[in-house]
Amino acid sequence: MNNVKPNVFVSACLEFESCRFDGTMISDDVVRRMKDVVNFIRVCPELSIGLTAPREAVRLVKRKGEHQKLLGSVHGVDYTEKMENFTSKYLEKLLSRDIDGFLLKAKSPTCGIGDVKVYQDIGKAQLDSARHDGMFGTAIKERFPDHPIETERRISNYNIRESFFTHVFTMASFREMKHDFSYKKFVEFHTKNKYLFMSYNQAILKDLGQILANHEKLSHEEVLQKYETQLRKLLHGESSKKRRINTLTHIYGYFKKDLTTEEKEYYFNALDDYIDYRIPYSNVLYILKGFAVRFQEEYLLQQTVFQPFPKELLVVLDSGNKI
């Protein structure tokens, strides 16, 4: 695991500024843990258009026959144009910041993703929907369609959190390699991520290998672009249990002739526990890494699949779903 720090955009109200409509800040353990291993770029869109904290809450409003607007929830002041102008200018600047991922405030009429309420009017008006994106969040999804975008509520789920961290740290490592490019470093990046990528999609892993081989004799800029496109496609996919078991089987193959009967039994008991949701994937990987240490399998010991992100972030706590 290298020491590269991902550049992650975060809503400023998450552990940084008391900028919510009621003058508070959201305390979030995951964001707090990330502070030492991530470069955070933060902003509060609502403060950025001149609102104060505390303030009248804003909401998305869709009146019959009108376009959706961002309005003060009590007095109905229209902030739509101000927010559109700020968002456009800010995200244009953000394009140059090498952002690896986004962590946004859930349910926010500006930053929320997929869980924002839209009302039929101000005051005590009825809901039109509760599954929209906020104004700022919508623009982020449009400008950065290939980037991981999550909210603090969603990453309370163990699997979503693990996927998000894997995505941003892998892309940060790729970005660092691109900035100081050599084919040797490119090959090293691909090699050390082989089993991590296999756990996501073996077919795309094969495609990445073909792109790296560069039989078409493309420039390294073209090769990197093709590789990055496929890499983002891979990381946006699901690291399913079936694919993970396939990866574990490949790694186990390095040791199966050398392990004792008791060691094999211990490993397969752990594998069964993972299959039955009694332990997380990382527990089985720890056993295999222990075998790699014992037998000094250097190729395996460099594999990121054993630790795709800093161990400080690996906390086996969950919002209630199986891990």
Secondary structure, DSSP 4 states (H G I P E B T S, - for coil): ---PPPEEEEETTBTT---STTS--B--HHHHHHTTTSEEEEE-HHHHTT--SS---EEEE--TTS--EEEETTT--B-HHHHHHHHHHHHHHHGGG---EEEE-TT-TTT--S-EEEESSSTTPPEEEEEEPPHHHHHHHHH-TTS-EEETTGGGSHHHHHHHHHHHHHHHHHHHHHHT--HHHHHHHHHHTHHHHHTT-HHHHHHHHHHHHTTT---HHHHHHHHHHHHHHHHHS---HHHHHHHHHHHHTTTTTTS-HHHHHHHHHHHHHHHTTSS-HHHHHHHHHHHHHHHT-HHHHT-GGG-SS-GGG-----SSS--
